[in-house]
Amino acid sequence: MASKFHLEIVTPDRVFYDGEVEMAVVRTSEGDLGILDEHISMVSPLKIGKIKIKKDGSFKEAAIAGGFVKVVQGSTTIIADAAEWPEEIDVQRAKEAKERAEKRLVAGREAYDTLRAEIALKKATNRIEVVESRRK
């Protein structure tokens, strides 16, 4: 049996996850990071992406919209801008947000608008991918 550690994921509006897990995989600014029990202590910024949580031998995925991960002996805390399970995602709304962002990028206005559109596009695409990967 794999050793476990405590994982807590918090967002501004709720405690998204709080429990013992065997492994977590997150996307940091340096690439994907797999976290197991007794991982070296660290703090890293998170990119928009998925989090994979392994508990009782099976994986569960969620969409994360950036934040930070902090790992210390036996415990990992993720502070995320937003986090959603696939069943919480409104796919139609995400597709509409993706289309709006793509149109803004084509229009190519000010740099600030372009950056906001790029972030919106990444968030929408990530949300859609999380739902679609669950359906497979």
Secondary structure, DSSP 8 states (H G I E B T S, - for coil): ----EEEEEEETTEEEEEEEESEEEEEETTEEEEE-TT---EEEEEEEEEEEEEETTEEEEEEEEEEEEEEETTEEEEEES-EE-GGG--HHHHHHHHHHHHHHHHHT--HHHHHHHHHHHHHHHHHHHHHHHHH-
